[in-house]
Amino acid sequence: MGCGSDGGAVDAAKQPVVVAVDASVAPARPAPPPARIGARVLVDVSASVSGFFKAGARTGNAALHAELDTAIAAVGLGTPQRCTVGATVDCKAAPQPAIAFGNPVLYRESVARLDRVFARQPIPVQIDPNHPPEPDLLDDAKLTIVVTDGMQAAGPGAGNTPCARSADPSCIRSLLRERIAEGFGVWIVGIQLAFDGTHYAERALADSYLAEIKSHVDALKFDPRNLGVTFALKSKLVLGRDGTHAYEYQGRKPLLLFVLARDHELGRRTSSLLVAALRKAPLRPGKMTADETVQEIELAPLATRTVRPTAVAAVDAAAQIAEGIKAAQLAETGFQDSKPMGDGVSSKMWCGQNGATLLDVRYTVDGKPPSLFTERIKLVPSVPMPGTIKPPRTESDHIRTGVNCAALPLGDRNKFEFGLVTELAFDRAAAKQNWVVQWSAEDSWKQPEQVYGLADLVMPLLEERATRASKWGPVRVHVDRKQ
């Protein structure tokens, strides 16, 4: 995150560059070239991270990067390239051995420009073949993992323009949204670790704020999960050269791992392996359980469950009569067993002028809905169709609909075609209990054990993803309408 004694008001030379590109004249973006690198790990080396690796917290936390290497090797990508993220992204001078990243001396930058990791640079109108532009950081690797303690506080005058002043939550959210639209899968793994170091408030604080901070830190000692963790506010407010304050804090604090990959199965598997490995590693602060210590959430692709239609069948006569279909109507219908048709099913029926029947579309479901979402399965007509009896009704393993032959023209060319559609709905009540919200701080100064703006980064992206629907099928019923 943005931090350090001369952080906060970054000078103009270090400001994020916002480039306006006119889509009507900008060159079309070609498909990305094949990735040259298997895996790349980009490490936030701002001074706020050093407290994870100082003497009071270092013993277990230094195992973190070794676990990253193990998970990356397990997915067949070998040893990752490591880069540091400070005022610039440096992949040439960064130390490569995992053990080097357990040294607190490495973490001394005043700011971590996460926007330069996630942002795609505009394509130049002209390219010098002798000095081609550097490959995009994310396109250039099959798998990217970003290790950081969080995002900067929004800078003064940021307004509504993402990345105008800092790599704050709205900036990173905007950049991740663009990467998701490009086809990247995105996962976040959170790890609670012991911490003993400087917390940067990233704003000026009056002396009276210190009492609020101390009261909050003291209250953490009474949470049973924190037994065994030493919590302390170890200094007064310290004024930095940029006019913002910092203080020394001991306790626990999260690190975040952003996992990105165009190959969604690769990204999902790596994220799951990281969670499993880190839960087994000697990283737990206090009495927190392994599940409490390490958490995960998928931002994209948020694949819905796989739904497959398996059959269309006529409802038994007693049930039809109970729902209002007359025996005389049933007598003027006949139905053949459905047959597989590609990814769907097809069936045939005949009916007379007064015929009507209820049909059950049966389906199977594999998997489970994404975290924080509920899912509804619907039967949706591919084209408007006269002759359906009532809106389809979803049951546990089938959807009930029906055909009213009185509305159909004579002949065997009547065709009802449906798709099974899964719709996601964001569960706001569940979201309030999710680790992302529980680990998120609304401000950058009072709660050093939380991540500033984490919920503001994640939850809007998830809500936006709920607008998508997935279609399965088709389900087809051919009807021969007789006299």
N, C-alpha and C positions, 0 to 999 in steps of 0.2 A: 504494500500500500504506500501511499505518499507519506513520508515521515522523515525524521532527521532534524537536526538543529537548524538547518537552513532550508527546510521543506516548506510546505504551505504555499506561499506566493512564489511560484517558480518564475524565473526570469524569462523574458520574451524568447530567447534562443531555445528554451526548452519547452515552449508552449506546444500543445497538440496542434497539428496542422489540419484544418478542416478545408477540404477541397470540394468546391461545388462543380459537379460535372453535369453538363446538359445532355440528357439521355438522347435527345434528338440528333446530336452530332457526335456523341462519344462512340468510339469504335466498339463493335460487338465483342464481348468477351469470349475468347475461344475456350474450348474445353481445357481443363488444367492438364499439363503434361504429367506423365507418370512420376510418382514420388521417387526422389533419389535416395531418401533416407528412410530407414525402417521406423525408428522412433526418435523423437526429440523431446527432451525434458527441459523446460524453461523455468528458471528458479528466480523468484523475487529476492533480490539481495539488498533491499532497503533496510535501514537500521532497525526498524521496528521488528524485524524477524530475528535479530540476534538473540533476544531473550529466550528463544526456544532451545538455544544451544550453549548457553552459559553454564557455569559449573553446577548451579542449583537444579538445572533442568536437563542437562546434556546427556546423561548416561543412556537413557532409553531413546530419546528423540533422535540421536544420531543414527539409529537403525532405520529411520524412515526411508532414506535414499537407497539403502540396500534392498529394502522390500520393493521399491519401485523397479529396481533392476531385475529382481526375481520374477515379478509379474510380467514384465516386458519380455523377458527371455521365455516365459511359459507360453506366450502367444506366438513365438517363433520369430521375433524381431531382433534378437541378439542384444548387444550392448547399446544403449541409447546415446545419441549425441546430447551433450548438456550445454545450455546457454544461460547466461545471467541476464536478468532484467533489472536495470536501474534507469538512469536517464536515457540510456540506449539499450538495445538488445545486442548482446555480444556473444556470438557463437564461436569466435576464434580464440579469445584469450581465456575463456571459462575453464576452470579446472574440470577434468573429466572423471576422475575416480569418485565413486559415490561417497567415500569416507571424507573427502575434502569438504563436503557440504555440511559436515557436522562441526566445522570450525567457526565460532562466532565472529572471528576477524573478517570473514568474507562478507558479512552483512553490514555495510557502512554507507550505502547510497542514500541520498536525501529523498529520493522519489523512485517509485517503480512504475514505469510507463507501460502498464498492461494494455493500454489502447494500441500501442505499437505491436503488440503480439497478435491481437484479434482483428485489427483493421486491415483491410485489403487496400493497397495503394492503387490509385487510378492508373489505367493503362496510358502510357505516353502516346501522344499522337504520332510521334516519330521515334524510332528506336535506332540508336547507334549500334550497328552490328559488332563493332570493336569493343563496345562497353555496354553490353546488354544489361537490363535491369535485373536486380537480384530476384530470385524466385520468391513467390509468396511463401511466408513462413509455414502456413498451415497446409497449403497445397504440396509443399516440398517434402512432407513426411507422411507416411501412412498413418502414424499415430502421434498425437501431440499431447503432452501432459504439462500443465502449468501449475507450479507450486507457489502459493501466495498466502499471506495472512489477511488479505482483503483488499478493499478498494479505498480510494481517497475520498475525503469529504468534498462535496461540491464547492468549487472555488467561488469567490465573490464575482458577481456579474455573470454567472453561468447562464441564467435565464432558462429558456426552454430548449436551447441548442445543445444536443448531446456532444460531449467531448470538447466543448468550447473553452473550458478552463482546466479541467482535470479528468483523470480516469475514474470518475465517480460511478456509483451504481447505475445511473441512467445511461451513462456513456457505454459501460460494458454491456448493459442490457441491449442497447441499440446495435452494438457490433455483433453480439451473439445472434440477435434476430436476423441480421444479414447473413451470417454464416449458416444458420439453420436453413434459410431460404435457398442457399447455394447447395444444400444437400448434406451438410455436416451433421453427424450425430454429436450430441453434447451431454456429458454427464458431470456431476459434481460429487466428489467424495469429501466429507468433512471429518476431521480427526481432532479430538480433544487431547491436548498435550500439556505437560507441565511447562510453566513459563516463569522466568525470573529476569526481568529487564525493563526497558523503557517503553512506556505507552505514550504515544503522541496524540494529543487532543486535536491537533490540526486547527485550532482556533485559540483566540485569546480568552483567558478565564480570569474572573475576579477571584480573590483569595477565598471568598465565601463558598466557592464551588468545591473547594477541597473537602469541606465537611460533608457535603453530599456524596462525594466519591468515597470517602472513608466509611460513611454509614452503609453504602451499598456493598463495599468490599467486606466489611465486617459481617453483614447479613449472610454472605455466601458460606460462612463457616457453619451455619446451622442446617444446611442442606445435607441429609444423610449421604448423598452421593459424593459429597466433598470430604468425607472423613478421610484423614490421612494426607490431605492437601494443605499446605501452609499458605494461608492468604494474608497478605500484608500490603499496606500502602507505605512504601519505604522511603518516601521523600516528600518534601513540599513541592509546590508547583515550580517548575523551572522554566524561565522565559528563554526562548530561542532567539537567534538573530533575526528571524523573520517575523517576530512579534507574536508567535503562537507558543502555547505552553505544553509541557510534557511532565510526566512524573514516573517514579520507579514503582513497579507493581510486581508482586509475586503471587502466583496462584496457578490457574489453568487458563488455557486460551485455545481457540481452534486454528488449525491450518486448513486451507482448502486446496484440493486437487481438481483442476478442470481437465477433463479428458475429452479430446475431440478426434473424430475420425470420419472420413467419408464412408468407409466400410463399417456399417452399423453393427454387424455381428462382432467385428474385431473390437470396436469401442466398448460394446456392452460386455463382452467377455473380459476385456482388460479391467474395466471398472469393477466387475464382480470379483475378479482375482485379487485386485487391490484391497477390496473390503475384507475378503476372507483372510488375506495375509496380514493385514494391519490389525485385525482383531486378535490374531494369535501372537503378534509381536509384543515385546515388553514396553508398551507405550502408555498403559492406562494410568491416568492420574487418580489418586485416592481410591475410593470404593466403587467407582463407576464400573458398570459391567462392560463387556466387550461390545455389546450391541449399542450401549449408550455412548461409548467412546468413538466409534466409527460409524458414520452414516453415509447414505448414498441417495441421489435423486437423478432421474433421467429427465432432461429438458427436451430432447428430440432424439429419435423420431417419434417417440410415444406410440409405438405400434399398438393398434387395438388387437383384441383377441381374433384368432382365425375362426371364421364362421363358414360352415359348409352346408348348403341345403342337401338333404339326403332323400327326401320323398315328398310326394303330394298324395294325400289319401282323403277319401270321402269320410266324413264324420258318421259314426253309427247312427241309425235311424232314430233311436230313442233320444239321443242327445240333440239331434236336429229338431225333433218335434218339441222338445223342452225349450228350444231357443226360438220357436215360432214358425218353423218350416212345416207346411202341411203335408200330410201323407200323400195327397194327390199330386203335389209338386214333386215329391221324391219318386213317385211312380213313373214320372216322365223324364227320368235321368238315368244315365248309365256311365260308369267310370272304369277306366283301365288302370292297372298298376303303373306307377311312374317308372321311368328308366333314367339312368345317368346320362348326362349330356355335358361333356366337358367338365367345367367346375360347378355345374348346376344339375338340374333335373328337368325332365319333360314328361308330360302326361297327356292323355286324350280322354275326352268324354263326349257324349251325345245328350241331347235334351229336346223335348218337345216345346210347344209354344208356352205352356204353363209350367215348364220345369224349373226347379230351383234346388240348389244343394249347397251345403257348407263343406268347405275343404280345410284340411289342416296341412300346412307346410311345415315339415319337420326338419330340424337342423341339429348339427353338433357344434360344439364350441371348444376350442383348445386355448390354453393359456389363461391369463387373468388380466383385468384392466390395469392400466398404468397406475402407479401410486397417485393418490389424491383425486382420482376420477371414478365416477360411476359410469356405467355403460348401458345403453338401451339398444335393443335390436328391433328393427322395424321392417315391414314388408312394404316396399314402395313401388308403384307401377312405373314402368319405363316410359309409357305413353298414357295419356288419359284414356280410360276404358269405360264405356257404358256397360252395364250389366253386373257390376259387383253389388253384392247384397248390402254390405255394411263395411265401415272402415275396418281394416285388419286389426285383430286384437292379439297382443303378444302374451303367450303363456311361458312356462318355464323352459320347455324344449320344443315348442311349436308356435306357429302363428295361425290364427283362424281367420279365414275369409270365406267367400262364397260367390256363386254365379247365379244370376237371375236371367234365365233365358228369354223371358218376355221382351227384354230390351235389345236382343241380338237379331241381326238379319239372318234370313235363311241361308244355309250352305255350310260348308266345312272349312271356311277360310277365317273363321273367328279365332283370334289368338290373344290370350291374356299373357303378358310378360311382366314379371316383377324382378326386382333385385332385393336381396337382403342387405340392409344398411345398418351399420353400427355407428352410433352417435355417442361422443364423450360429453360428460357434464362435469365441470369442475366442482369439487366438493369443498366449499368454503369452510364448513364446520371442521372437517378433517384437517384442512390446511392450517388452522389455528393451533393444532396440536402437533404439527409436523416439526421435525428437527430444524428445518430451515427457518421457521418463524421463531422457534424456541431459542435458537442460537443467534438471532438477529438483534442488533441494537438500532434504535431510532436516531441516536446521536453518536458522535465520535469520541466523546470525552468521559461519560459517566460510567459506562459498563465495559471495563477492559477485558472481561472474559467473553465478550460477544463479538460478532463481526458486524461492523457498521454497514447498514443497508442491504444485508443479504436477502431479506424477504422482498425488498423493493427490486432487487435484481431478478429473482427467480419467479415469484408468483405471477407477475404480469405476463411473462413468457408462457407459463403454463396455461393461464386463462385464455390466451390467444390461441393456443394449440387446440383448445376444446371446440373451436368452431369447425374443425375438420370432420368429415364423415368418410367411412370406408364402405365400399359396396362389394357385395359378394353375390355369386349366382352365375347365370340367371335361373329363374323359376318360370317355366313356360307351361301353359295349359291350352291345348288346341280343343276347340269346341265345334262339334258338328250340330248345327241347329236344324232340327227337322220340323215337319209340319205338326 
